[in-house]
Amino acid sequence: MRLLLLIGSALLFALGLVMVYNTTSAEILDRLLEKNTHHALFRQLLYAFLGGGLAILVWRVGYLPLLKLSPLLLIGLTLLLVLVFVPGVGKVRNGAHRWIGFGGLTLQPSEFVKYLIPFVYIEWFSRREGKEVGFFSFGKIVALLACPMFLVMIEPDNGTTAVIGATLIPLFFLTKIRFTYWALPVLLLLAVGSLAAFQLPYVRGRLEVYLHPELDPQGKGHQPHQAKIAAGSGKFLGRGPGGSLQKLTYLPEAQNDYIAAIFAEEFGFLGVLVLILLYMLWTYGGMAIAFQAPTNQATLLAATITFLLSLQAFLNLGVVSGLLPSKGVNLPFFSQGGTSLIANMAGLGLLLSIHEKKDHISRKRDGGSPLPSPSSS
């Protein structure tokens, strides 16, 4: 399983790296921008180097110490979520306060929070394993986790907030929290929130644009509409590597959330099938590690990491295909995005740590079992 994860991650990153360079260099040349055509490529490689170092560190430290440290790490990242709103420290892009600048590099704290919120819940539950979780105890941990989620939501980053919430719900189910504690409140909030939101004109407008992006081709519907054109024009085999037309100013910032549309245009339906197959193999490897994990903690961690990455891949490809509204979710290991790549590689390191712990316990068990003596045969 370890080899499957490593090969899958390496192939996804290699394909993504080619597409990031392909897309960004074409945009620079087409717009005559004063940038090096290899600028995005070098940045992505730098972030991959940092992510690889963090993954090795996480792998060597092991998942148990990191799980115990997760509450402190989440407190630190919550402070960083506050700093993104501080002028001069936080970086604003397209009206969103999501980044902190460090020289020429930027950090998006919500990408790490996306992992740490489920980890803190797992650490909290593991200290109560075997005991019944009461309503007030459960409500207390949910209220604490809601604080960083609220900060992420007001950045605004609704996509990441939705991903975190969608990751917690399977955890509530796997840890056997009573449905009345979480399912009914979630359903009630969704119902009330949907009714209230639908009364707002701009929400109805966004819903109409989602269903019919061609109604606003120069505004909110521009990227979804152009993504459909890109994916559809690829047909079965695609236009060939580098042959995309939509990356030439038609689909702006395509190297981020819509990079799969350019990939579909150049490699066609067959290429997208290969991409989906790689994510399916990655998911299989991650869930296999979860099922074979040595402890309940490790099972929950491995399942959470695998679900989190698979969900992001599903949401991104769903948006590109027009099946889902735009959520601003990256394609793991594939899209341009430094912090996202570092966080995902750290998650990969944790999976490898869990797998290694399982192998260590198996070797210890096998080595400790006495061999039958010849006289007993």
ROGUTI-263793 format. One record per atom (N, C-alpha, C): residue in one letter; z, y, x. Coordinates in steps of 0.05 Angstrom, whole numbers, padded with zeros to 5 digits, always signed. Layout:
AZYX...
***
This chain:
M+00000-00024+00016M+00000+00000+00000M+00000+00025+00017R+00014+00024+00040R+00015+00047+00058R-00013+00054+00068L-00028+00034+00075L-00055+00038+00085L-00073+00050+00063L-00069+00040+00039L-00085+00050+00016L-00079+00080+00011L-00054+00088+00013L-00047+00116+00009L-00058+00133+00031L-00056+00124+00056L-00065+00140+00078L-00096+00143+00078I-00110+00121+00072I-00139+00123+00071I-00148+00140+00048G-00136+00137+00025G-00143+00153+00001G-00138+00182+00006S-00115+00189+00018S-00109+00217+00023S-00128+00229+00044A-00134+00213+00065A-00152+00223+00086A-00180+00228+00075L-00190+00210+00058L-00217+00213+00046L-00218+00237+00028L-00197+00240+00011L-00197+00263-00007L-00196+00289+00009F-00180+00290+00030F-00178+00315+00046F-00204+00320+00060A-00217+00299+00071A-00242+00303+00086A-00264+00313+00068L-00266+00301+00044L-00286+00311+00025L-00280+00340+00016G-00254+00345+00011G-00247+00372+00003G-00252+00392+00025L-00247+00385+00050L-00252+00403+00072L-00281+00411+00074V-00299+00391+00071V-00327+00396+00071V-00335+00415+00048M-00323+00411+00025M-00330+00428+00002M-00319+00456+00005V-00295+00458+00016V-00283+00485+00021V-00301+00501+00040Y-00309+00489+00061Y-00327+00503+00080Y-00354+00509+00067N-00364+00490+00053N-00390+00492+00040N-00390+00516+00020T-00368+00517+00004T-00367+00538-00017T-00361+00565-00006T-00341+00567+00012T-00332+00593+00022T-00353+00606+00041S-00366+00589+00057S-00386+00600+00076S-00410+00611+00060A-00418+00597+00039A-00440+00606+00023A-00434+00632+00009E-00409+00635+00000E-00401+00661-00013E-00401+00684+00007I-00392+00679+00031I-00391+00699+00052I-00419+00709+00059L-00437+00689+00062L-00465+00696+00069L-00479+00710+00046D-00474+00701+00022D-00487+00712-00001D-00479+00741-00007R-00453+00747-00002R-00442+00773-00008R-00442+00791+00017L-00451+00781+00040L-00451+00796+00065L-00423+00805+00072L-00403+00788+00068L-00376+00796+00074L-00371+00795+00104E-00353+00813+00113E-00347+00814+00142E-00325+00794+00149K-00332+00769+00146K-00313+00747+00152K-00328+00726+00168N-00313+00711+00184N-00324+00688+00197N-00329+00666+00176T-00352+00654+00177T-00359+00633+00157T-00340+00609+00160H-00326+00606+00183H-00308+00584+00187H-00279+00592+00181H-00275+00616+00170H-00248+00626+00166H-00231+00607+00148A-00242+00601+00125A-00228+00583+00106A-00224+00555+00117L-00244+00546+00132L-00242+00519+00144L-00218+00518+00164F-00216+00538+00181F-00195+00538+00201F-00167+00541+00187R-00166+00557+00166R-00140+00560+00152R-00132+00534+00139Q-00151+00520+00127Q-00145+00495+00114Q-00136+00474+00135L-00148+00474+00158L-00140+00456+00180L-00112+00463+00190L-00106+00489+00192L-00080+00497+00201L-00058+00488+00181Y-00064+00492+00156Y-00044+00483+00135Y-00042+00452+00136A-00064+00438+00141A-00063+00409+00143A-00045+00401+00166F-00048+00415+00188F-00031+00409+00212F-00002+00413+00206L+00005+00436+00192L+00033+00441+00184L+00043+00420+00165G+00025+00413+00145G+00033+00393+00126G+00037+00366+00138G+00020+00359+00158G+00023+00333+00172G+00049+00332+00187G+00056+00354+00200G+00082+00355+00214G+00105+00352+00195L+00104+00365+00172L+00126+00363+00152L+00127+00334+00141A+00103+00322+00136A+00102+00295+00126A+00115+00275+00145I+00110+00278+00171I+00122+00261+00191I+00152+00265+00192L+00161+00290+00190L+00190+00296+00190L+00203+00283+00166V+00191+00286+00143V+00203+00275+00118V+00204+00244+00121W+00182+00233+00131W+00180+00204+00135W+00203+00194+00153R+00207+00208+00175R+00227+00199+00195R+00256+00203+00185V+00260+00226+00171V+00287+00231+00161V+00295+00212+00139G+00275+00205+00122G+00281+00186+00100G+00286+00201+00074Y+00283+00186+00052Y+00285+00198+00026Y+00314+00203+00017L+00333+00186+00027L+00361+00189+00018L+00374+00215+00027P+00372+00223+00053P+00383+00248+00061P+00370+00272+00047L+00344+00270+00043L+00330+00292+00030L+00337+00295+00001L+00342+00272-00012L+00351+00272-00040L+00378+00286-00042K+00396+00280-00024K+00423+00293-00024K+00421+00323-00019L+00401+00331-00002L+00398+00359+00004L+00382+00374-00017S+00370+00360-00036S+00352+00373-00055S+00365+00396-00071P+00391+00394-00079P+00402+00417-00093P+00403+00443-00076L+00411+00440-00051L+00411+00463-00033L+00383+00474-00028L+00364+00456-00024L+00336+00464-00020L+00326+00479-00044L+00333+00470-00068L+00324+00484-00092L+00337+00511-00095I+00362+00514-00087I+00374+00541-00087I+00360+00560-00069G+00353+00550-00044G+00338+00567-00026G+00311+00575-00036L+00297+00556-00049L+00271+00562-00060L+00272+00580-00084T+00294+00579-00099T+00298+00597-00122T+00301+00625-00112L+00315+00629-00089L+00316+00656-00077L+00289+00665-00069L+00272+00647-00058L+00245+00655-00051L+00229+00663-00076L+00234+00649-00098L+00220+00656-00123L+00228+00685-00132V+00252+00693-00126V+00260+00720-00132V+00246+00740-00113L+00243+00732-00088L+00231+00750-00068L+00201+00755-00074V+00188+00738-00088V+00159+00743-00094V+00155+00768-00111F+00177+00777-00124F+00175+00801-00141F+00183+00826-00125V+00192+00823-00100V+00201+00846-00084V+00177+00858-00070P+00172+00884-00075P+00149+00898-00062P+00151+00897-00032G+00128+00891-00019G+00128+00890+00010G+00133+00862+00020V+00146+00845+00004V+00151+00817+00012V+00132+00799-00003G+00132+00802-00030G+00114+00787-00047G+00086+00797-00046K+00067+00779-00049K+00039+00786-00050K+00028+00783-00078V+00015+00804-00088V+00004+00804-00115V-00026+00798-00114R-00035+00778-00129R-00063+00772-00131R-00071+00769-00160N-00090+00784-00169N-00099+00783-00197N-00076+00787-00217G-00057+00804-00209G-00034+00810-00227G-00012+00789-00226A-00014+00769-00210A+00007+00748-00208A+00024+00751-00183H+00050+00747-00186H+00069+00749-00164H+00077+00720-00157R+00061+00708-00139R+00066+00679-00133R+00070+00674-00103W+00064+00693-00086W+00063+00688-00058W+00082+00706-00042I+00090+00695-00019I+00105+00710+00002I+00088+00710+00027G+00084+00733+00039G+00067+00735+00063G+00083+00732+00089F+00071+00717+00107F+00082+00714+00134F+00059+00719+00154G+00056+00744+00163G+00034+00750+00180G+00008+00746+00165G-00010+00729+00175G-00035+00724+00162G-00034+00700+00143L-00010+00687+00141L-00007+00664+00123L+00009+00671+00099T+00006+00656+00078T+00021+00660+00054T+00035+00634+00045L+00057+00637+00031L+00072+00614+00021L+00076+00617-00009Q+00071+00596-00024Q+00075+00596-00053Q+00099+00578-00059P+00123+00589-00063P+00147+00573-00067P+00146+00554-00090S+00131+00561-00111S+00130+00544-00135S+00118+00517-00129E+00102+00514-00109E+00090+00488-00102E+00111+00469-00093F+00132+00479-00079F+00154+00461-00070F+00174+00457-00093V+00178+00478-00109V+00196+00476-00132V+00186+00454-00152K+00160+00451-00153K+00148+00431-00170K+00158+00403-00164Y+00164+00398-00138Y+00175+00372-00130Y+00206+00372-00132L+00219+00394-00124L+00247+00394-00121L+00262+00393-00148I+00251+00405-00169I+00265+00404-00195I+00268+00375-00204P+00247+00358-00204P+00252+00330-00211P+00270+00315-00192F+00269+00322-00166F+00286+00309-00146F+00315+00316-00151V+00321+00341-00158V+00349+00348-00164V+00359+00333-00189Y+00342+00330-00209Y+00350+00315-00232Y+00356+00285-00225I+00339+00274-00208I+00343+00246-00199I+00370+00244-00184E+00375+00263-00166E+00400+00263-00151E+00424+00265-00170W+00422+00283-00190W+00443+00286-00210W+00448+00260-00225F+00426+00248-00234F+00429+00224-00250F+00440+00200-00233S+00432+00199-00208S+00441+00176-00191S+00471+00177-00187R+00483+00200-00188R+00512+00202-00185R+00527+00194-00211R+00512+00191-00233R+00523+00183-00258R+00512+00156-00268E+00498+00142-00250E+00486+00117-00258E+00507+00097-00267G+00502+00084-00289G+00521+00065-00300G+00540+00078-00321K+00539+00104-00322K+00556+00119-00342K+00538+00131-00363E+00548+00133-00387E+00533+00146-00408E+00532+00176-00404V+00508+00187-00406V+00505+00216-00403V+00509+00230-00429G+00529+00248-00430G+00535+00262-00454G+00517+00286-00459F+00517+00297-00483F+00499+00319-00490F+00505+00343-00473F+00530+00351-00470F+00537+00375-00455F+00531+00372-00425S+00535+00348-00414S+00529+00343-00386S+00499+00346-00382F+00483+00334-00400F+00454+00335-00398F+00444+00364-00402G+00456+00378-00422G+00448+00405-00427G+00454+00424-00403K+00475+00418-00388K+00482+00434-00365K+00462+00432-00343I+00453+00407-00337I+00433+00403-00315I+00406+00415-00323V+00399+00412-00349V+00374+00423-00358V+00374+00453-00357A+00397+00466-00364A+00399+00495-00362A+00397+00505-00333L+00409+00490-00315L+00407+00497-00286L+00378+00495-00276L+00364+00474-00284L+00337+00470-00276L+00318+00490-00289A+00326+00500-00312A+00309+00520-00327A+00308+00547-00312C+00328+00552-00295C+00328+00579-00281C+00304+00582-00263P+00299+00563-00244P+00274+00566-00228P+00249+00564-00244M+00250+00547-00265M+00226+00544-00282M+00219+00571-00296F+00240+00585-00304F+00235+00611-00317F+00223+00631-00297L+00232+00631-00272L+00221+00648-00252L+00192+00642-00246V+00185+00616-00246V+00157+00608-00243V+00140+00618-00266M+00151+00615-00290M+00136+00623-00314M+00130+00652-00315I+00148+00669-00306I+00144+00698-00308I+00128+00709-00284E+00119+00692-00266E+00103+00702-00243E+00077+00716-00252P+00061+00708-00270P+00064+00684-00287P+00048+00661-00275D+00059+00636-00279D+00045+00612-00271D+00051+00591-00292N+00037+00593-00314N+00041+00575-00336N+00033+00546-00330G+00013+00543-00312G+00003+00517-00305G+00025+00501-00291T+00037+00513-00270T+00058+00500-00255T+00082+00494-00273T+00089+00513-00291T+00112+00509-00309T+00106+00485-00327A+00082+00483-00337A+00075+00460-00354A+00076+00434-00339V+00067+00434-00314V+00067+00410-00297V+00096+00400-00293I+00114+00419-00287I+00142+00412-00282I+00154+00400-00308G+00150+00413-00330G+00160+00403-00356G+00149+00375-00362A+00123+00372-00357A+00111+00346-00363A+00121+00324-00344T+00130+00332-00320T+00142+00312-00301T+00170+00304-00309L+00185+00323-00320L+00213+00317-00328L+00214+00299-00352I+00196+00301-00370I+00197+00285-00395I+00196+00255-00389P+00178+00244-00372P+00179+00216-00365P+00206+00208-00351L+00217+00227-00335L+00242+00221-00322L+00265+00218-00343F+00265+00235-00364F+00285+00232-00385F+00282+00204-00398F+00257+00196-00402F+00252+00170-00414F+00261+00147-00396L+00254+00148-00370L+00261+00127-00351L+00291+00125-00346T+00305+00148-00348T+00334+00147-00343T+00349+00143-00369K+00334+00137-00391K+00346+00128-00417K+00364+00150-00429I+00356+00175-00426I+00370+00196-00440I+00363+00194-00470R+00383+00197-00487R+00379+00195-00516R+00356+00214-00525F+00339+00204-00542F+00317+00220-00552F+00327+00245-00566T+00350+00243-00580T+00360+00266-00595T+00368+00289-00576Y+00373+00282-00551Y+00381+00303-00531Y+00357+00320-00522W+00333+00307-00520W+00311+00321-00508W+00285+00321-00526A+00279+00299-00539A+00254+00297-00554A+00253+00316-00577L+00275+00317-00593L+00275+00335-00616L+00275+00364-00608P+00291+00373-00588P+00289+00401-00579P+00261+00408-00569V+00248+00390-00554V+00221+00395-00543V+00201+00398-00566L+00202+00380-00585L+00184+00382-00608L+00189+00407-00624L+00214+00415-00627L+00221+00439-00642L+00210+00464-00628L+00215+00465-00602L+00205+00488-00586L+00175+00490-00587L+00161+00466-00584L+00132+00467-00585L+00122+00477-00612A+00134+00467-00634A+00126+00475-00660A+00130+00505-00665V+00154+00515-00659V+00160+00543-00663V+00143+00561-00645G+00141+00552-00619G+00125+00568-00600G+00096+00569-00608S+00085+00547-00617S+00057+00546-00625S+00052+00564-00649L+00070+00563-00669L+00067+00580-00693L+00069+00609-00686A+00088+00616-00669A+00092+00644-00661A+00068+00654-00644A+00059+00637-00626A+00037+00646-00608A+00011+00649-00624F+00007+00632-00644F-00018+00634-00659F-00020+00659-00675Q+00003+00672-00680Q+00002+00697-00695Q-00007+00721-00677L-00008+00716-00651L-00016+00738-00633L-00046+00738-00630P-00059+00760-00633P-00089+00761-00632P-00100+00751-00605Y-00087+00758-00582Y-00099+00751-00557Y-00097+00720-00552V-00077+00707-00565V-00074+00678-00563V-00097+00665-00578R-00102+00675-00602R-00124+00665-00618R-00151+00669-00603G-00153+00692-00590G-00177+00698-00574G-00181+00678-00551R-00159+00672-00537R-00161+00653-00515R-00168+00625-00525L-00157+00618-00549L-00164+00592-00560L-00193+00590-00567E-00204+00612-00578E-00232+00613-00585E-00250+00611-00560V-00241+00625-00539V-00256+00624-00513V-00255+00596-00501Y-00232+00583-00504Y-00230+00555-00494Y-00249+00537-00509L-00250+00539-00535L-00268+00522-00551L-00297+00530-00547H-00302+00556-00544H-00329+00566-00541H-00330+00587-00518P-00330+00578-00493P-00330+00597-00471P-00354+00615-00470E-00376+00607-00483E-00400+00624-00483E-00397+00649-00500L-00375+00651-00516L-00370+00675-00531L-00361+00699-00514D-00350+00693-00490D-00342+00714-00472D-00351+00707-00444P-00378+00706-00439P-00388+00696-00414P-00382+00715-00390Q-00375+00740-00395Q-00370+00759-00373Q-00340+00763-00370G-00323+00751-00387G-00294+00755-00386G-00280+00729-00381K-00261+00723-00399K-00244+00699-00396K-00260+00673-00397G-00283+00673-00409G-00299+00649-00411G-00319+00645-00388H-00318+00664-00368H-00339+00663-00347H-00336+00638-00330Q-00313+00633-00319Q-00310+00610-00301Q-00313+00583-00316P-00300+00579-00340P-00305+00554-00354P-00335+00550-00361H-00348+00571-00369H-00377+00569-00376H-00394+00562-00352Q-00389+00575-00329Q-00404+00570-00305Q-00398+00542-00294A-00373+00533-00297A-00365+00507-00288A-00380+00485-00303K-00383+00489-00329K-00399+00470-00345K-00428+00469-00336I-00439+00492-00331I-00467+00493-00321I-00469+00479-00294A-00450+00483-00276A-00450+00470-00250A-00449+00440-00253A-00429+00431-00268A-00425+00402-00271A-00449+00389-00285G-00460+00402-00306G-00482+00391-00320G-00508+00390-00304S-00512+00410-00287S-00537+00411-00272S-00538+00391-00249G-00514+00379-00243G-00514+00358-00222G-00527+00332-00232K-00527+00328-00258K-00538+00304-00270K-00526+00279-00257F-00542+00258-00251F-00531+00233-00241F-00526+00233-00211L-00545+00243-00196L-00542+00241-00166L-00537+00269-00153G-00538+00290-00169G-00532+00316-00158G-00556+00330-00144R-00552+00355-00136R-00573+00370-00122R-00573+00363-00092G-00553+00349-00083G-00552+00343-00054G-00531+00361-00041P-00521+00352-00018P-00501+00368-00003P-00511+00396+00004G-00496+00416-00003G-00503+00444+00002G-00523+00455-00018G-00531+00440-00038G-00552+00449-00056G-00542+00464-00081S-00516+00469-00083S-00506+00482-00106S-00516+00511-00109L-00523+00519-00133L-00531+00546-00139L-00507+00562-00150Q-00489+00549-00164Q-00467+00563-00177Q-00447+00575-00157K-00446+00564-00133K-00428+00575-00113K-00437+00602-00103L-00462+00610-00109L-00473+00635-00100L-00466+00657-00120T-00441+00665-00121T-00430+00687-00137T-00428+00680-00167Y-00442+00659-00176Y-00441+00653-00205Y-00413+00643-00213L-00401+00627-00196L-00374+00615-00201L-00355+00626-00179P-00342+00649-00184P-00326+00661-00163P-00301+00645-00157E-00291+00646-00132E-00268+00632-00122E-00269+00602-00129A-00293+00591-00127A-00297+00563-00135A-00282+00543-00117Q-00275+00552-00092Q-00261+00534-00074Q-00233+00527-00082N-00222+00541-00103N-00195+00536-00112N-00195+00516-00135D-00191+00526-00159D-00187+00509-00182D-00213+00495-00192Y-00236+00507-00185Y-00261+00497-00196Y-00279+00484-00174I-00267+00475-00153I-00282+00463-00132I-00296+00437-00141A-00283+00423-00160A-00295+00398-00170A-00321+00403-00184A-00325+00427-00196A-00350+00434-00209A-00373+00436-00189I-00368+00448-00166I-00388+00449-00145I-00394+00422-00134F-00373+00406-00131F-00376+00378-00121F-00394+00362-00141A-00389+00366-00167A-00405+00352-00187A-00434+00362-00186E-00438+00387-00181E-00466+00398-00180E-00481+00386-00156E-00467+00382-00134E-00481+00373-00110E-00482+00343-00108F-00463+00328-00119F-00462+00299-00117F-00465+00285-00143G-00467+00300-00165G-00473+00288-00191G-00451+00271-00203F-00458+00258-00224F-00440+00240-00239F-00429+00218-00221L-00447+00207-00204L-00438+00186-00186L-00417+00195-00167G-00420+00219-00156G-00400+00230-00138G-00373+00235-00151V-00374+00244-00176V-00349+00248-00191V-00335+00222-00196L-00351+00201-00202L-00339+00174-00206L-00324+00165-00180V-00336+00170-00157V-00323+00163-00132V-00298+00179-00129L-00298+00205-00135L-00274+00222-00133L-00252+00211-00152I-00259+00204-00176I-00239+00194-00195I-00228+00167-00185L-00246+00150-00174L-00237+00125-00163L-00217+00128-00140L-00221+00148-00123L-00202+00153-00101L-00175+00161-00112Y-00174+00178-00133Y-00149+00185-00145Y-00136+00161-00159M-00152+00144-00171M-00141+00120-00184M-00129+00101-00164L-00142+00097-00141L-00131+00080-00120L-00106+00092-00108W-00105+00119-00105W-00081+00132-00096W-00058+00128-00115T-00064+00130-00141T-00043+00126-00161T-00034+00097-00161Y-00052+00078-00158Y-00044+00050-00157Y-00026+00045-00133G-00033+00056-00110G-00016+00052-00087G+00012+00064-00090G+00013+00088-00102G+00039+00101-00106G+00056+00086-00126M+00044+00077-00148M+00060+00062-00168M+00068+00035-00158A+00052+00022-00141A+00059-00003-00129A+00084+00000-00112I+00085+00022-00097I+00109+00028-00081I+00133+00032-00099A+00129+00046-00122A+00151+00051-00141A+00162+00025-00152F+00144+00006-00159F+00153-00019-00171F+00167-00037-00150Q+00160-00033-00125Q+00172-00050-00104Q+00195-00036-00089A+00203-00012-00099A+00223+00003-00085A+00250-00011-00085P+00266-00007-00064P+00291-00022-00061P+00314-00013-00080T+00313+00012-00089T+00335+00022-00107T+00323+00036-00130N+00340+00041-00150N+00331+00056-00174N+00324+00085-00166Q+00339+00097-00147Q+00332+00123-00138Q+00304+00124-00126A+00298+00105-00109A+00272+00104-00096A+00250+00100-00117T+00255+00083-00137T+00235+00078-00158T+00229+00104-00173L+00250+00119-00180L+00246+00144-00195L+00231+00164-00177L+00238+00166-00152L+00225+00185-00134L+00195+00178-00130A+00189+00153-00124A+00162+00145-00120A+00145+00149-00145A+00156+00142-00168A+00142+00145-00193A+00137+00174-00199T+00157+00191-00193T+00154+00220-00198T+00132+00232-00181I+00133+00226-00155I+00112+00237-00136I+00084+00228-00145T+00082+00203-00151T+00055+00192-00160T+00046+00205-00186F+00064+00207-00205F+00057+00219-00231F+00050+00248-00227L+00064+00262-00210L+00060+00291-00206L+00032+00296-00195L+00024+00281-00174L-00002+00285-00162L-00025+00276-00181S-00020+00254-00195S-00041+00243-00213S-00044+00262-00237L-00022+00274-00247L-00024+00292-00269L-00040+00317-00261Q-00035+00327-00237Q-00050+00351-00228Q-00080+00345-00226A-00087+00321-00215A-00115+00314-00214A-00127+00312-00241F-00113+00300-00260F-00123+00297-00288F-00127+00325-00300L-00107+00343-00297L-00109+00369-00309L-00132+00385-00297N-00135+00384-00271N-00157+00399-00258N-00184+00389-00267L-00188+00363-00266L-00214+00352-00274L-00219+00357-00304G-00197+00357-00320G-00200+00363-00348G-00209+00391-00353V-00199+00410-00337V-00207+00438-00340V-00236+00442-00332V-00243+00430-00309V-00271+00433-00299V-00291+00422-00319S-00284+00400-00332S-00302+00387-00351S-00302+00402-00378G-00283+00420-00382G-00282+00435-00408G-00265+00421-00428L-00252+00398-00422L-00235+00384-00441L-00209+00398-00445L-00199+00413-00425L-00173+00426-00426L-00177+00456-00419P-00159+00472-00430P-00160+00501-00423P-00152+00506-00394S-00160+00528-00383S-00154+00534-00355S-00124+00537-00351K-00114+00523-00330K-00085+00524-00325K-00079+00532-00296G-00098+00536-00279G-00093+00544-00252G-00079+00522-00235V-00087+00497-00239V-00076+00475-00225V-00096+00465-00204N-00087+00463-00179N-00105+00454-00157N-00111+00424-00159L-00133+00416-00146L-00140+00388-00144L-00126+00378-00118P-00106+00360-00120P-00090+00352-00096P-00107+00342-00073F-00101+00351-00049F-00114+00344-00024F-00142+00354-00022F-00153+00366-00043F-00182+00372-00045F-00187+00402-00046S-00173+00416-00063S-00178+00445-00066S-00167+00460-00043Q-00177+00484-00040Q-00165+00503-00020Q-00138+00512-00031G-00118+00512-00014G-00091+00520-00022G-00072+00509-00002G-00062+00527+00016G-00046+00518+00038G-00019+00506+00030T-00003+00521+00013T+00023+00511+00005T+00021+00485-00011S+00001+00484-00029S-00003+00460-00045S-00008+00436-00027L-00025+00440-00006L-00031+00418+00012L-00007+00409+00028I+00010+00428+00037I+00034+00422+00052I+00053+00406+00034A+00057+00416+00009A+00076+00402-00009A+00066+00374-00016N+00040+00371-00020N+00030+00344-00027N+00032+00325-00003M+00028+00335+00021M+00031+00318+00044M+00060+00310+00049A+00078+00328+00043A+00107+00321+00044A+00113+00300+00023G+00101+00301+00000G+00105+00280-00020G+00094+00254-00010L+00071+00254+00004L+00061+00230+00016L+00080+00219+00036G+00092+00236+00052G+00112+00227+00072G+00136+00213+00059L+00144+00224+00036L+00166+00211+00021L+00159+00183+00011L+00135+00181+00001L+00125+00154-00008L+00125+00134+00015L+00116+00143+00038L+00116+00126+00062L+00144+00118+00070S+00163+00137+00067S+00190+00132+00074S+00202+00110+00055I+00196+00112+00030I+00205+00092+00010I+00194+00065+00016H+00168+00065+00023H+00154+00039+00030H+00166+00027+00055E+00172+00044+00075E+00184+00033+00100E+00212+00022+00095K+00227+00036+00078K+00254+00026+00071K+00253-00001+00058K+00233-00004+00040K+00230-00030+00027K+00223-00052+00047D+00205-00046+00066D+00198-00066+00087D+00222-00072+00104H+00238-00052+00111H+00262-00056+00128H+00281-00075+00114I+00286-00070+00088I+00305-00087+00073I+00294-00116+00071S+00267-00118+00067S+00255-00145+00065S+00258-00160+00092R+00253-00146+00115R+00256-00159+00141R+00284-00167+00146K+00303-00149+00138K+00331-00155+00142K+00340-00179+00126R+00330-00180+00101R+00337-00203+00084R+00325-00229+00095D+00300-00228+00104D+00287-00252+00115D+00300-00260+00141G+00308-00241+00157G+00320-00247+00183G+00348-00257+00180G+00361-00249+00158G+00389-00258+00155G+00392-00284+00141S+00371-00295+00129S+00373-00321+00115S+00372-00344+00135P+00391-00362+00134P+00392-00384+00153P+00368-00403+00149L+00358-00413+00171L+00337-00433+00169L+00349-00461+00163P+00335-00477+00147P+00346-00504+00141P+00347-00521+00167S+00369-00536+00169S+00371-00553+00193S+00354-00578+00189P+00346-00591+00212P+00329-00615+00209P+00342-00637+00194S+00369-00639+00196S+00383-00661+00182S+00383-00658+00153S+00379-00634+00143S+00380-00630+00114S+00353-00635+00101S+00332-00640+00117S+00305-00644+00105S+00301-00673+00098
***
